[in-house]
């Protein structure tokens, strides 16, 4: 009998080609809404978290979570998210 592995090892997120750019744009838009323009230097230099998300392939997961929460709110459901939902 041959060994069967129904779920392969590794990370296989869904694919949305523009996810990294969209998440980056959403993050900078929101931070400008909160802190104004120009951004305080301490805020502008806080890029480590966003870079970790975009450089390690997690942008698509955050984008999907963002779209799900937005759509649910538009449809009248009171929902929120924490982290990557």
MOPAC internal coordinates of N, CA, C and O (Angstrom, degrees):
PM7 1SCF
backbone

  N    0.0000 0     0.00 0     0.00 0    0    0    0
  C    1.4474 1     0.00 0     0.00 0    1    0    0
  C    1.5151 1   107.71 1     0.00 0    2    1    0
  O    1.2310 1   121.74 1   -44.08 1    3    2    1
  N    1.3110 1   114.28 1   135.92 1    3    2    1
  C    1.4611 1   121.59 1  -179.71 1    5    3    2
  C    1.5283 1   110.31 1   -85.53 1    6    5    3
  O    1.2310 1   120.25 1   -39.41 1    7    6    5
  N    1.3226 1   117.12 1   140.59 1    7    6    5
  C    1.4692 1   121.54 1   178.01 1    9    7    6
  C    1.5280 1   109.69 1   -67.59 1   10    9    7
  O    1.2310 1   120.94 1   -43.25 1   11   10    9
  N    1.3243 1   115.81 1   136.75 1   11   10    9
  C    1.4610 1   121.60 1  -179.70 1   13   11   10
  C    1.5251 1   108.37 1  -118.54 1   14   13   11
  O    1.2310 1   121.00 1   -45.48 1   15   14   13
  N    1.3168 1   115.69 1   134.52 1   15   14   13
  C    1.4583 1   120.76 1   177.67 1   17   15   14
  C    1.5314 1   107.05 1  -125.87 1   18   17   15
  O    1.2310 1   119.99 1   -83.25 1   19   18   17
  N    1.3509 1   117.62 1    96.75 1   19   18   17
  C    1.4648 1   120.57 1  -175.14 1   21   19   18
  C    1.5341 1   113.79 1   -63.96 1   22   21   19
  O    1.2310 1   120.31 1   150.49 1   23   22   21
  N    1.3260 1   117.01 1   -29.51 1   23   22   21
  C    1.4619 1   120.85 1   177.98 1   25   23   22
  C    1.5303 1   107.00 1  -121.38 1   26   25   23
  O    1.2310 1   120.25 1   -66.61 1   27   26   25
  N    1.3213 1   117.13 1   113.39 1   27   26   25
  C    1.4601 1   118.84 1  -177.18 1   29   27   26
  C    1.5240 1   112.26 1   -69.36 1   30   29   27
  O    1.2310 1   121.00 1   -25.60 1   31   30   29
  N    1.3183 1   115.69 1   154.40 1   31   30   29
  C    1.4597 1   120.64 1   174.84 1   33   31   30
  C    1.5223 1   108.96 1   -66.09 1   34   33   31
  O    1.2310 1   120.81 1   -30.40 1   35   34   33
  N    1.3079 1   116.05 1   149.60 1   35   34   33
  C    1.4612 1   119.80 1   176.40 1   37   35   34
  C    1.5102 1   112.48 1   118.26 1   38   37   35
  O    1.2310 1   121.47 1     3.27 1   39   38   37
  N    1.3050 1   114.80 1  -176.73 1   39   38   37
  C    1.4643 1   123.83 1  -177.58 1   41   39   38
  C    1.5172 1   107.82 1  -113.59 1   42   41   39
  O    1.2310 1   119.85 1   -62.08 1   43   42   41
  N    1.3233 1   117.90 1   117.92 1   43   42   41
  C    1.4592 1   122.55 1  -176.22 1   45   43   42
  C    1.5291 1   110.25 1  -128.99 1   46   45   43
  O    1.2310 1   120.47 1  -107.98 1   47   46   45
  N    1.3337 1   116.71 1    72.02 1   47   46   45
  C    1.4634 1   118.84 1  -179.49 1   49   47   46
  C    1.5280 1   110.99 1   -72.82 1   50   49   47
  O    1.2310 1   120.01 1   -18.92 1   51   50   49
  N    1.3230 1   117.58 1   161.08 1   51   50   49
  C    1.4603 1   120.30 1   173.51 1   53   51   50
  C    1.5323 1   108.85 1   -60.94 1   54   53   51
  O    1.2310 1   120.55 1   -15.85 1   55   54   53
  N    1.3225 1   116.56 1   164.15 1   55   54   53
  C    1.4582 1   120.87 1  -178.43 1   57   55   54
  C    1.5217 1   111.32 1  -113.91 1   58   57   55
  O    1.2310 1   120.49 1   -56.63 1   59   58   57
  N    1.3200 1   116.67 1   123.37 1   59   58   57
  C    1.4580 1   124.04 1   168.02 1   61   59   58
  C    1.5204 1   103.85 1  -133.78 1   62   61   59
  O    1.2310 1   120.56 1   -70.02 1   63   62   61
  N    1.3132 1   116.53 1   109.98 1   63   62   61
  C    1.4643 1   121.48 1  -170.91 1   65   63   62
  C    1.5256 1   113.73 1   -53.82 1   66   65   63
  O    1.2310 1   119.58 1   142.17 1   67   66   65
  N    1.3215 1   118.40 1   -37.83 1   67   66   65
  C    1.4637 1   121.26 1  -173.89 1   69   67   66
  C    1.5340 1   112.94 1   -95.60 1   70   69   67
  O    1.2310 1   119.77 1  -168.10 1   71   70   69
  N    1.3214 1   118.04 1    11.90 1   71   70   69
  C    1.4682 1   121.31 1  -173.60 1   73   71   70
  C    1.5292 1   112.71 1   -57.54 1   74   73   71
  O    1.2310 1   120.13 1   134.59 1   75   74   73
  N    1.3046 1   117.36 1   -45.41 1   75   74   73
  C    1.4616 1   120.69 1  -177.91 1   77   75   74
  C    1.5237 1   111.65 1   -62.07 1   78   77   75
  O    1.2310 1   120.86 1   135.24 1   79   78   77
  N    1.3308 1   115.96 1   -44.76 1   79   78   77
  C    1.4640 1   120.32 1   179.37 1   81   79   78
  C    1.5230 1   111.45 1   -66.75 1   82   81   79
  O    1.2310 1   120.39 1   139.74 1   83   82   81
  N    1.3391 1   116.86 1   -40.26 1   83   82   81
  C    1.4601 1   120.42 1  -179.69 1   85   83   82
  C    1.5310 1   111.64 1   -65.75 1   86   85   83
  O    1.2310 1   120.40 1   136.29 1   87   86   85
  N    1.3190 1   116.84 1   -43.71 1   87   86   85
  C    1.4662 1   120.23 1   179.56 1   89   87   86
  C    1.5239 1   110.50 1   -64.87 1   90   89   87
  O    1.2310 1   120.50 1   138.83 1   91   90   89
  N    1.3100 1   116.65 1   -41.17 1   91   90   89
  C    1.4670 1   120.41 1   178.57 1   93   91   90
  C    1.5256 1   110.20 1   -62.23 1   94   93   91
  O    1.2310 1   120.15 1   133.93 1   95   94   93
  N    1.3294 1   117.32 1   -46.07 1   95   94   93
  C    1.4688 1   121.30 1   179.70 1   97   95   94
  C    1.5287 1   111.36 1   -63.31 1   98   97   95
  O    1.2310 1   120.32 1   136.49 1   99   98   97
  N    1.3348 1   116.99 1   -43.51 1   99   98   97
  C    1.4643 1   120.84 1   178.75 1  101   99   98
  C    1.5267 1   111.10 1   -61.95 1  102  101   99
  O    1.2310 1   120.66 1   137.70 1  103  102  101
  N    1.3256 1   116.34 1   -42.30 1  103  102  101
  C    1.4647 1   120.10 1  -178.46 1  105  103  102
  C    1.5262 1   111.06 1   -64.62 1  106  105  103
  O    1.2310 1   120.04 1   133.66 1  107  106  105
  N    1.3339 1   117.52 1   -46.34 1  107  106  105
  C    1.4661 1   120.34 1  -178.31 1  109  107  106
  C    1.5238 1   111.54 1   -69.69 1  110  109  107
  O    1.2310 1   120.26 1   146.89 1  111  110  109
  N    1.3384 1   117.12 1   -33.11 1  111  110  109
  C    1.4650 1   120.19 1   176.61 1  113  111  110
  C    1.5316 1   110.01 1   -64.53 1  114  113  111
  O    1.2310 1   120.89 1   134.31 1  115  114  113
  N    1.3158 1   115.91 1   -45.69 1  115  114  113
  C    1.4643 1   120.53 1  -178.28 1  117  115  114
  C    1.5245 1   111.75 1   -66.94 1  118  117  115
  O    1.2310 1   120.39 1   138.90 1  119  118  117
  N    1.3212 1   116.85 1   -41.10 1  119  118  117
  C    1.4635 1   118.94 1  -179.52 1  121  119  118
  C    1.5242 1   110.30 1   -65.76 1  122  121  119
  O    1.2310 1   119.94 1   146.65 1  123  122  121
  N    1.3307 1   117.73 1   -33.35 1  123  122  121
  C    1.4690 1   120.68 1   176.70 1  125  123  122
  C    1.5285 1   110.21 1   -68.48 1  126  125  123
  O    1.2310 1   119.95 1   143.31 1  127  126  125
  N    1.3378 1   117.71 1   -36.69 1  127  126  125
  C    1.4654 1   121.17 1   177.27 1  129  127  126
  C    1.5299 1   110.58 1   -63.71 1  130  129  127
  O    1.2310 1   120.31 1   142.70 1  131  130  129
  N    1.3003 1   117.00 1   -37.30 1  131  130  129
  C    1.4599 1   121.60 1  -177.33 1  133  131  130
  C    1.5264 1   111.69 1   -78.60 1  134  133  131
  O    1.2310 1   120.47 1   133.58 1  135  134  133
  N    1.3352 1   116.72 1   -46.42 1  135  134  133
  C    1.4647 1   120.66 1  -170.81 1  137  135  134
  C    1.5233 1   114.49 1  -105.98 1  138  137  135
  O    1.2310 1   119.78 1   172.82 1  139  138  137
  N    1.3267 1   118.02 1    -7.18 1  139  138  137
  C    1.4580 1   120.64 1   179.45 1  141  139  138
  C    1.5175 1   112.66 1    83.78 1  142  141  139
  O    1.2310 1   122.16 1     2.01 1  143  142  141
  N    1.3299 1   113.48 1  -177.99 1  143  142  141
  C    1.4553 1   120.37 1  -178.64 1  145  143  142
  C    1.5159 1   108.22 1  -133.29 1  146  145  143
  O    1.2310 1   118.47 1   -57.09 1  147  146  145
  N    1.2924 1   120.53 1   122.91 1  147  146  145
  C    1.4589 1   127.52 1     7.78 1  149  147  146
  C    1.5261 1   111.58 1   -76.71 1  150  149  147
  O    1.2310 1   121.63 1   -24.60 1  151  150  149
  N    1.3180 1   114.49 1   155.40 1  151  150  149
  C    1.4588 1   120.38 1   178.61 1  153  151  150
  C    1.5207 1   110.31 1   -72.73 1  154  153  151
  O    1.2310 1   120.25 1   -34.10 1  155  154  153
  N    1.3267 1   117.13 1   145.90 1  155  154  153
  C    1.4611 1   118.81 1   170.98 1  157  155  154
  C    1.5356 1   109.33 1   -59.81 1  158  157  155
  O    1.2310 1   120.49 1   -35.55 1  159  158  157
  N    1.3047 1   116.68 1   144.45 1  159  158  157
  C    1.4659 1   121.10 1  -175.62 1  161  159  158
  C    1.5223 1   112.29 1   -56.48 1  162  161  159
  O    1.2310 1   120.48 1   139.08 1  163  162  161
  N    1.3251 1   116.69 1   -40.92 1  163  162  161
  C    1.4673 1   119.94 1  -179.22 1  165  163  162
  C    1.5346 1   111.10 1   -61.71 1  166  165  163
  O    1.2310 1   120.00 1   146.62 1  167  166  165
  N    1.3249 1   117.60 1   -33.38 1  167  166  165
  C    1.4658 1   121.51 1   178.72 1  169  167  166
  C    1.5213 1   109.72 1   -76.87 1  170  169  167
  O    1.2310 1   120.47 1   135.83 1  171  170  169
  N    1.3027 1   116.70 1   -44.17 1  171  170  169
  C    1.4725 1   121.07 1  -178.60 1  173  171  170
  C    1.5313 1   111.73 1   -60.78 1  174  173  171
  O    1.2310 1   120.59 1   148.15 1  175  174  173
  N    1.3167 1   116.48 1   -31.85 1  175  174  173
  C    1.4656 1   120.46 1  -178.95 1  177  175  174
  C    1.5214 1   113.56 1   -83.41 1  178  177  175
  O    1.2310 1   119.54 1   176.98 1  179  178  177
  N    1.3385 1   118.49 1    -3.02 1  179  178  177
  C    1.4678 1   122.28 1  -179.81 1  181  179  178
  C    1.5180 1   109.69 1   -87.31 1  182  181  179
  O    1.2310 1   120.03 1  -103.06 1  183  182  181
  N    1.3009 1   117.55 1    76.94 1  183  182  181
  C    1.4679 1   120.88 1  -178.26 1  185  183  182
  C    1.5231 1   112.72 1  -112.54 1  186  185  183
  O    1.2310 1   120.14 1   174.22 1  187  186  185
  N    1.3211 1   117.35 1    -5.78 1  187  186  185
  C    1.4642 1   121.04 1  -174.98 1  189  187  186
  C    1.5321 1   112.85 1   -58.63 1  190  189  187
  O    1.2310 1   120.34 1   134.72 1  191  190  189
  N    1.3299 1   116.96 1   -45.28 1  191  190  189
  C    1.4607 1   120.61 1  -177.76 1  193  191  190
  C    1.5276 1   111.23 1   -65.02 1  194  193  191
  O    1.2310 1   120.64 1   133.51 1  195  194  193
  N    1.3209 1   116.38 1   -46.49 1  195  194  193
  C    1.4693 1   120.57 1  -179.78 1  197  195  194
  C    1.5194 1   110.62 1   -64.04 1  198  197  195
  O    1.2310 1   119.93 1   138.71 1  199  198  197
  N    1.3133 1   117.73 1   -41.29 1  199  198  197
  C    1.4654 1   120.72 1   178.22 1  201  199  198
  C    1.5209 1   111.38 1   -63.91 1  202  201  199
  O    1.2310 1   119.94 1   142.40 1  203  202  201
  N    1.3173 1   117.73 1   -37.60 1  203  202  201
  C    1.4686 1   120.48 1   177.74 1  205  203  202
  C    1.5202 1   111.04 1   -61.73 1  206  205  203
  O    1.2310 1   120.74 1   139.06 1  207  206  205
  N    1.3186 1   116.19 1   -40.94 1  207  206  205
  C    1.4676 1   121.07 1   179.50 1  209  207  206
  C    1.5210 1   110.45 1   -66.60 1  210  209  207
  O    1.2310 1   120.38 1   130.03 1  211  210  209
  N    1.3188 1   116.88 1   -49.97 1  211  210  209
  C    1.4642 1   120.46 1  -174.10 1  213  211  210
  C    1.5263 1   113.00 1   -74.08 1  214  213  211
  O    1.2310 1   119.99 1   144.73 1  215  214  213
  N    1.3198 1   117.62 1   -35.27 1  215  214  213
  C    1.4659 1   120.17 1  -175.77 1  217  215  214
  C    1.5252 1   113.98 1   -82.15 1  218  217  215
  O    1.2310 1   120.01 1   165.00 1  219  218  217
  N    1.3197 1   117.58 1   -15.00 1  219  218  217
  C    1.4648 1   120.00 1  -178.54 1  221  219  218
  C    1.5265 1   113.11 1  -110.17 1  222  221  219
  O    1.2310 1   120.31 1  -165.16 1  223  222  221
  N    1.3295 1   117.02 1    14.84 1  223  222  221
  C    1.4575 1   120.47 1   172.71 1  225  223  222
  C    1.5101 1   116.54 1    82.08 1  226  225  223
  O    1.2310 1   119.75 1  -163.62 1  227  226  225
  N    1.3357 1   118.07 1    16.38 1  227  226  225
  C    1.4550 1   120.54 1  -178.26 1  229  227  226
  C    1.5249 1   113.60 1   -94.93 1  230  229  227
  O    1.2310 1   119.63 1   175.06 1  231  230  229
  N    1.3212 1   118.31 1    -4.94 1  231  230  229
  C    1.4689 1   121.66 1  -177.33 1  233  231  230
  C    1.5175 1   112.03 1   -54.71 1  234  233  231
  O    1.2310 1   120.70 1   137.67 1  235  234  233
  N    1.3129 1   116.26 1   -42.33 1  235  234  233
  C    1.4628 1   120.12 1  -177.04 1  237  235  234
  C    1.5282 1   110.85 1   -62.46 1  238  237  235
  O    1.2310 1   119.86 1   143.44 1  239  238  237
  N    1.3204 1   117.87 1   -36.56 1  239  238  237
  C    1.4641 1   120.47 1   179.91 1  241  239  238
  C    1.5262 1   111.21 1   -67.77 1  242  241  239
  O    1.2310 1   120.75 1   138.30 1  243  242  241
  N    1.3277 1   116.17 1   -41.70 1  243  242  241
  C    1.4657 1   120.13 1   177.63 1  245  243  242
  C    1.5273 1   111.09 1   -68.15 1  246  245  243
  O    1.2310 1   120.33 1   142.55 1  247  246  245
  N    1.3299 1   116.98 1   -37.45 1  247  246  245
  C    1.4650 1   119.97 1   179.30 1  249  247  246
  C    1.5269 1   111.02 1   -66.02 1  250  249  247
  O    1.2310 1   120.16 1   136.87 1  251  250  249
  N    1.3059 1   117.30 1   -43.13 1  251  250  249
  C    1.4669 1   120.86 1   177.81 1  253  251  250
  C    1.5258 1   110.21 1   -62.04 1  254  253  251
  O    1.2310 1   120.19 1   136.37 1  255  254  253
  N    1.3224 1   117.25 1   -43.63 1  255  254  253
  C    1.4681 1   120.90 1   178.13 1  257  255  254
  C    1.5226 1   110.40 1   -60.90 1  258  257  255
  O    1.2310 1   120.40 1   136.38 1  259  258  257
  N    1.3274 1   116.83 1   -43.62 1  259  258  257
  C    1.4683 1   121.74 1   178.46 1  261  259  258
  C    1.5333 1   110.73 1   -59.91 1  262  261  259
  O    1.2310 1   120.61 1   134.04 1  263  262  261
  N    1.3137 1   116.45 1   -45.96 1  263  262  261
  C    1.4703 1   120.33 1  -179.07 1  265  263  262
  C    1.5359 1   111.63 1   -65.93 1  266  265  263
  O    1.2310 1   120.09 1   140.96 1  267  266  265
  N    1.3218 1   117.44 1   -39.04 1  267  266  265
  C    1.4669 1   120.51 1   178.76 1  269  267  266
  C    1.5226 1   111.68 1   -64.35 1  270  269  267
  O    1.2310 1   120.38 1   135.04 1  271  270  269
  N    1.3266 1   116.88 1   -44.96 1  271  270  269
  C    1.4583 1   120.35 1   179.91 1  273  271  270
  C    1.5190 1   110.55 1   -65.94 1  274  273  271
  O    1.2310 1   120.12 1   135.56 1  275  274  273
  N    1.3360 1   117.38 1   -44.44 1  275  274  273
  C    1.4702 1   120.48 1   178.90 1  277  275  274
  C    1.5202 1   111.71 1   -59.89 1  278  277  275
  O    1.2310 1   120.05 1   133.54 1  279  278  277
  N    1.3193 1   117.51 1   -46.46 1  279  278  277
  C    1.4648 1   121.48 1  -179.02 1  281  279  278
  C    1.5262 1   110.39 1   -63.93 1  282  281  279
  O    1.2310 1   120.09 1   137.50 1  283  282  281
  N    1.3113 1   117.43 1   -42.50 1  283  282  281
  C    1.4616 1   120.76 1   178.82 1  285  283  282
  C    1.5268 1   110.91 1   -62.28 1  286  285  283
  O    1.2310 1   120.37 1   136.34 1  287  286  285
  N    1.3360 1   116.89 1   -43.66 1  287  286  285
  C    1.4706 1   120.09 1   177.49 1  289  287  286
  C    1.5211 1   111.42 1   -62.95 1  290  289  287
  O    1.2310 1   120.07 1   138.24 1  291  290  289
  N    1.3298 1   117.47 1   -41.76 1  291  290  289
  C    1.4695 1   121.25 1   178.51 1  293  291  290
  C    1.5251 1   111.49 1   -62.64 1  294  293  291
  O    1.2310 1   120.29 1   147.25 1  295  294  293
  N    1.3178 1   117.05 1   -32.75 1  295  294  293
  C    1.4598 1   121.60 1  -179.84 1  297  295  294
  C    1.5264 1   112.83 1   -84.12 1  298  297  295
  O    1.2310 1   120.36 1  -176.50 1  299  298  297
  N    1.3416 1   116.92 1     3.50 1  299  298  297
  C    1.4528 1   120.51 1   174.49 1  301  299  298
  C    1.5121 1   115.75 1    95.55 1  302  301  299
  O    1.2310 1   120.30 1  -175.39 1  303  302  301
  N    1.3217 1   117.03 1     4.61 1  303  302  301
  C    1.4610 1   119.62 1   177.86 1  305  303  302
  C    1.5213 1   108.63 1   -89.26 1  306  305  303
  O    1.2310 1   120.54 1   -45.32 1  307  306  305
  N    1.3096 1   116.58 1   134.68 1  307  306  305
  C    1.4588 1   120.55 1   178.18 1  309  307  306
  C    1.5244 1   107.22 1   -87.72 1  310  309  307
  O    1.2310 1   121.17 1   -74.76 1  311  310  309
  N    1.3123 1   115.37 1   105.24 1  311  310  309
  C    1.4545 1   121.22 1  -179.68 1  313  311  310
  C    1.5128 1   109.59 1  -136.33 1  314  313  311
  O    1.2310 1   120.82 1   -15.57 1  315  314  313
  N    1.2738 1   116.03 1   164.43 1  315  314  313
  C    1.4492 1   122.41 1   175.62 1  317  315  314
  C    1.4996 1   107.61 1  -149.75 1  318  317  315
  O    1.2310 1   120.53 1     2.73 1  319  318  317
  N    1.2956 1   116.59 1  -177.27 1  319  318  317
  C    1.4530 1   119.62 1   177.47 1  321  319  318
  C    1.5042 1   109.67 1  -142.44 1  322  321  319
  O    1.2310 1   121.51 1   -18.24 1  323  322  321
  N    1.2886 1   114.71 1   161.76 1  323  322  321
  C    1.4522 1   120.94 1   176.65 1  325  323  322
  C    1.5170 1   106.77 1  -137.20 1  326  325  323
  O    1.2310 1   120.42 1   -56.15 1  327  326  325
  N    1.3030 1   116.79 1   123.85 1  327  326  325
  C    1.4582 1   119.49 1  -177.16 1  329  327  326
  C    1.5168 1   109.29 1    67.02 1  330  329  327
  O    1.2310 1   120.57 1    51.20 1  331  330  329
  N    1.3044 1   116.51 1  -128.80 1  331  330  329
  C    1.4704 1   120.02 1  -179.40 1  333  331  330
  C    1.5241 1   111.80 1   -99.62 1  334  333  331
  O    1.2310 1   120.62 1  -152.91 1  335  334  333
  N    1.3055 1   116.43 1    27.09 1  335  334  333
  C    1.4552 1   125.21 1   179.89 1  337  335  334
  C    1.4967 1   107.61 1    65.54 1  338  337  335
  O    1.2310 1   120.10 1   180.00 1  339  338  337

